[in-house]
Amino acid sequence: MPANPLLRSIQSAVKMNESLTAMFDQAGNIQTGRGYVVRAYRNANRALPAALQENDSRRAVRDVIIELRTNLRAELRSSFDASYHTGLEESARQLRFYGRETDPAKNPINLSRQVETAVDAVLAQVDAQESTLTAMLASEIDQTLITGDEERQGILKPADILTGAAYWIAALVWDAFSWWSQNNAGGNNFQKQSIAALDGRTTDCCLRVHGQIAALNARFELTGTPRFADHLDWTPFHWRCRTSIVLYLAEFDNGLTDRMRSGADHVLSQRKSGRNPDQHPADAFWN
């Protein structure tokens, strides 16, 4: 008997949960000190004290920011381009499970424009930091407020950039998935289903939306926290959201949705009792 295409799609979505986490970490993780955003900011902060000692400190600081922005732009563009293609490939894979062959290499979307828009949105945070830094330089304040010290961070910090990068990584994946799925569904009356990664880190928001089904052009209803809004078309539903999407046909459900909801309800019930159950690796079902 051929493998259930919905189950295969769910299993692929769980791998996408893992891929999203890996892409987030590739951008950067402050706890581990790794990732291209963290690296770019580390280099900028190392160069900043010397720049502040230059005769023309404003120009020297400006050069540090230019190099930071240049390095980030190249890395973000590469990362976002990969995210978009990941979404196209995931859609093509799930369509293939249902017997529909597609070729994401023929994608006619103006990819470069969407990626550049996302890059500019993230770099706007660098512009904001530069504006604050420039204003502080003009005030001739204590330079440790700019560079930071053992007790506090300076002006140039990667947190906001990492948040923005993670958002756009997920958004571009599912934007591409959405576009490719809707334009290659053929005669299949697909719906979409949200698939969370059930483990100790799953948010309340994603536990409550796990397994929810909606039309491709409809919105998911969100009731948990944190969430960007009460209704959203596609993930991400919140910052650093790992939840994935599958193409859904009810005829292949065979109790899969009930099993997923049962797993999410188990975790919610345990948390209500003060416990936080975990499983490794994360899965769409509670094992």
C-alpha positions as CSV (number, residue, x, y, z in Angstrom):
1,M,0.0,0.0,0.0
2,P,1.4,3.5,-0.9
3,A,2.5,5.6,2.1
4,N,-0.1,8.0,3.4
5,P,0.7,11.4,1.7
6,L,-0.5,13.4,4.6
7,L,1.6,11.5,7.1
8,R,4.6,11.9,4.8
9,S,3.9,15.6,4.6
10,I,3.6,15.8,8.4
11,Q,6.9,14.0,8.8
12,S,8.5,16.4,6.3
13,A,7.1,19.4,8.2
14,V,8.7,18.1,11.4
15,K,12.0,18.1,9.5
16,M,11.2,21.7,8.4
17,N,10.8,22.6,12.1
18,E,14.4,21.4,12.6
19,S,15.6,23.2,9.5
20,L,14.1,26.5,10.7
21,T,15.8,26.1,14.0
22,A,19.1,25.5,12.2
23,M,18.6,28.5,10.0
24,F,17.8,30.7,13.0
25,D,21.0,29.5,14.7
26,Q,23.0,30.1,11.5
27,A,22.0,33.7,11.7
28,G,23.1,33.8,15.3
29,N,22.6,32.7,18.9
30,I,23.7,35.0,21.6
31,Q,23.9,32.2,24.2
32,T,26.4,30.2,22.1
33,G,28.1,33.3,20.6
34,R,27.8,31.8,17.1
35,G,26.2,32.9,13.8
36,Y,26.9,35.5,11.2
37,V,25.0,38.3,12.9
38,V,26.8,37.7,16.2
39,R,30.2,37.5,14.4
40,A,29.6,40.7,12.5
41,Y,28.6,42.6,15.7
42,R,31.6,41.1,17.6
43,N,34.0,42.5,15.0
44,A,32.2,45.9,14.9
45,N,32.4,46.2,18.7
46,R,36.1,45.3,18.7
47,A,36.8,48.0,16.2
48,L,34.6,50.7,17.8
49,P,37.0,51.7,20.8
50,A,39.9,52.4,18.4
51,A,37.6,54.3,16.0
52,L,36.5,56.5,19.0
53,Q,40.1,57.5,19.6
54,E,40.7,58.7,16.0
55,N,41.0,62.4,15.4
56,D,38.0,62.3,13.2
57,S,36.1,59.8,15.4
58,R,32.8,60.4,13.6
59,R,34.2,59.4,10.3
60,A,36.0,56.4,11.8
61,V,32.8,55.2,13.6
62,R,30.9,55.7,10.3
63,D,33.4,53.4,8.6
64,V,32.8,50.7,11.3
65,I,29.1,50.9,10.7
66,I,29.6,50.7,6.9
67,E,31.6,47.6,7.3
68,L,29.0,46.1,9.7
69,R,26.2,46.8,7.3
70,T,28.1,45.5,4.3
71,N,28.9,42.2,6.0
72,L,25.4,41.8,7.3
73,R,23.8,42.6,3.9
74,A,25.8,39.9,2.1
75,E,25.0,37.3,4.8
76,L,21.4,38.2,5.1
77,R,20.9,38.1,1.3
78,S,22.4,34.7,1.1
79,S,20.4,33.4,4.1
80,F,17.1,34.8,2.9
81,D,17.6,33.5,-0.7
82,A,18.2,30.1,0.8
83,S,15.0,30.4,2.9
84,Y,12.9,31.2,-0.1
85,H,14.2,28.2,-2.0
86,T,13.6,26.0,1.0
87,G,10.0,27.0,1.0
88,L,9.7,26.2,-2.8
89,E,11.3,22.9,-2.3
90,E,9.1,21.9,0.7
91,S,6.0,22.7,-1.3
92,A,7.2,20.7,-4.3
93,R,8.1,17.8,-2.0
94,Q,4.6,17.7,-0.4
95,L,2.9,18.1,-3.8
96,R,5.0,15.1,-4.9
97,F,3.7,13.0,-2.0
98,Y,0.2,13.6,-3.4
99,G,1.4,12.6,-6.9
100,R,1.8,16.1,-8.4
101,E,5.2,16.8,-10.0
102,T,6.5,20.3,-10.1
103,D,9.8,22.1,-10.8
104,P,10.5,24.9,-8.3
105,A,13.5,25.9,-10.5
106,K,10.9,27.4,-12.9
107,N,9.7,29.7,-10.2
108,P,8.8,33.0,-11.9
109,I,8.5,35.2,-8.8
110,N,10.8,38.2,-8.6
111,L,12.8,36.6,-5.9
112,S,15.5,39.2,-5.7
113,R,13.0,42.0,-4.9
114,Q,11.4,40.1,-2.0
115,V,14.7,39.1,-0.6
116,E,16.1,42.7,-0.8
117,T,12.9,44.0,0.9
118,A,13.5,41.6,3.8
119,V,17.2,42.6,4.0
120,D,16.4,46.3,4.0
121,A,13.8,45.7,6.8
122,V,16.4,44.0,9.0
123,L,19.1,46.6,8.2
124,A,16.8,49.4,9.3
125,Q,17.6,48.2,12.9
126,V,21.3,48.9,12.2
127,D,20.3,52.4,10.9
128,A,18.5,53.0,14.2
129,Q,21.5,52.0,16.2
130,E,23.7,54.2,14.1
131,S,21.4,57.2,14.7
132,T,21.6,56.6,18.4
133,L,25.4,56.3,18.3
134,T,25.8,59.5,16.2
135,A,23.6,61.4,18.6
136,M,25.6,60.2,21.6
137,L,28.9,61.2,19.8
138,A,27.6,64.7,19.3
139,S,26.8,64.9,23.0
140,E,30.4,64.1,24.0
141,I,29.2,61.7,26.7
142,D,31.2,59.0,28.5
143,Q,32.4,56.6,25.7
144,T,31.7,53.5,27.8
145,L,28.0,54.3,27.3
146,I,28.7,53.7,23.6
147,T,31.1,50.8,23.8
148,G,29.6,49.1,26.9
149,D,31.5,47.6,29.8
150,E,31.4,44.6,32.0
151,E,28.0,45.6,33.4
152,R,26.1,46.7,30.3
153,Q,26.0,46.4,26.6
154,G,27.0,49.2,24.3
155,I,24.9,50.7,21.5
156,L,25.9,48.1,18.9
157,K,24.1,44.9,19.9
158,P,22.8,42.0,17.8
159,A,19.6,41.1,19.5
160,D,17.2,43.2,17.4
161,I,18.9,42.1,14.2
162,L,18.7,38.4,15.2
163,T,15.0,38.8,15.9
164,G,14.4,40.4,12.6
165,A,16.5,37.9,10.7
166,A,14.6,35.0,12.3
167,Y,11.3,36.5,11.4
168,W,12.2,36.9,7.8
169,I,13.8,33.5,7.5
170,A,10.5,31.9,8.5
171,A,8.3,34.4,6.6
172,L,10.1,33.8,3.3
173,V,10.0,30.0,3.7
174,W,6.2,30.0,4.1
175,D,5.6,32.8,1.6
176,A,7.4,30.7,-1.0
177,F,5.6,27.6,0.1
178,S,2.2,29.4,-0.1
179,W,2.8,30.8,-3.5
180,W,4.1,27.5,-5.0
181,S,1.4,25.4,-3.4
182,Q,-1.5,27.6,-4.6
183,N,-0.1,27.9,-8.1
184,N,0.6,24.2,-8.5
185,A,-2.3,22.5,-6.7
186,G,-3.9,21.5,-10.0
187,G,-7.3,19.9,-9.4
188,N,-6.6,19.1,-5.8
189,N,-8.7,20.9,-3.3
190,F,-6.0,21.3,-0.7
191,Q,-6.4,22.9,2.7
192,K,-3.5,23.7,4.9
193,Q,-2.7,22.4,8.4
194,S,-0.3,23.9,11.0
195,I,2.3,21.5,12.4
196,A,4.1,22.4,15.6
197,A,7.3,20.8,16.9
198,L,6.2,19.2,20.2
199,D,8.9,19.4,22.8
200,G,9.7,21.3,26.0
201,R,10.2,24.6,24.0
202,T,6.9,24.6,22.1
203,T,5.1,27.8,22.8
204,D,1.5,28.0,24.2
205,C,0.5,29.6,20.9
206,C,1.8,26.8,18.8
207,L,0.5,24.1,21.1
208,R,-3.0,25.5,20.7
209,V,-2.8,25.9,16.9
210,H,-1.2,22.5,16.3
211,G,-3.2,20.5,13.9
212,Q,-5.6,23.3,13.0
213,I,-6.9,23.2,9.4
214,A,-7.8,26.1,7.2
215,A,-8.4,26.8,3.5
216,L,-5.3,27.8,1.6
217,N,-6.6,31.4,1.3
218,A,-8.0,31.6,4.9
219,R,-6.4,32.4,8.2
220,F,-5.5,30.3,11.2
221,E,-7.1,31.3,14.5
222,L,-4.6,31.9,17.2
223,T,-5.5,31.9,20.9
224,G,-2.3,31.1,22.7
225,T,0.7,33.3,23.6
226,P,2.9,34.8,22.4
227,R,1.3,35.7,19.0
228,F,1.5,38.5,16.5
229,A,-2.2,38.6,15.9
230,D,-5.4,36.7,16.5
231,H,-5.6,35.6,12.9
232,L,-2.7,35.0,10.5
233,D,-2.5,33.4,7.0
234,W,0.8,31.6,7.5
235,T,3.5,31.2,10.0
236,P,5.5,32.6,11.7
237,F,3.0,33.2,14.4
238,H,5.5,34.7,16.8
239,W,9.2,35.5,17.0
240,R,11.5,32.5,16.2
241,C,8.4,30.4,15.4
242,R,9.2,26.9,14.3
243,T,5.7,25.8,13.3
244,S,5.4,24.5,9.8
245,I,2.6,24.0,7.3
246,V,1.4,20.9,5.4
247,L,-0.9,20.5,2.5
248,Y,-4.0,18.7,3.8
249,L,-6.7,16.5,2.2
250,A,-9.2,15.1,4.7
251,E,-9.5,11.7,2.9
252,F,-6.0,10.9,4.2
253,D,-6.4,12.0,7.8
254,N,-7.2,8.6,9.3
255,G,-7.0,10.0,12.8
256,L,-3.7,11.9,12.4
257,T,-5.2,15.2,13.4
258,D,-6.8,13.7,16.5
259,R,-3.4,12.2,17.5
260,M,-1.6,15.5,17.0
261,R,-4.3,17.4,19.1
262,S,-4.1,14.7,21.8
263,G,-0.3,15.3,22.0
264,A,-0.6,19.0,22.2
265,D,-3.4,18.8,24.8
266,H,-1.2,16.5,26.9
267,V,1.6,19.0,27.0
268,L,-0.9,21.9,27.8
269,S,-2.4,19.8,30.7
270,Q,1.1,18.9,32.1
271,R,2.1,22.6,32.0
272,K,-1.1,23.6,33.8
273,S,0.0,21.2,36.5
274,G,3.4,22.9,36.8
275,R,5.4,20.4,34.7
276,N,7.0,20.8,31.3
277,P,7.3,17.5,29.5
278,D,9.9,17.2,26.8
279,Q,10.8,14.7,24.1
280,H,13.8,14.4,21.8
281,P,13.7,14.7,19.0
282,A,10.6,17.0,18.7
283,D,7.7,15.5,16.8
284,A,4.2,16.3,15.6
285,F,3.0,13.5,17.8
286,W,3.6,12.9,21.5
287,N,5.5,9.6,21.8
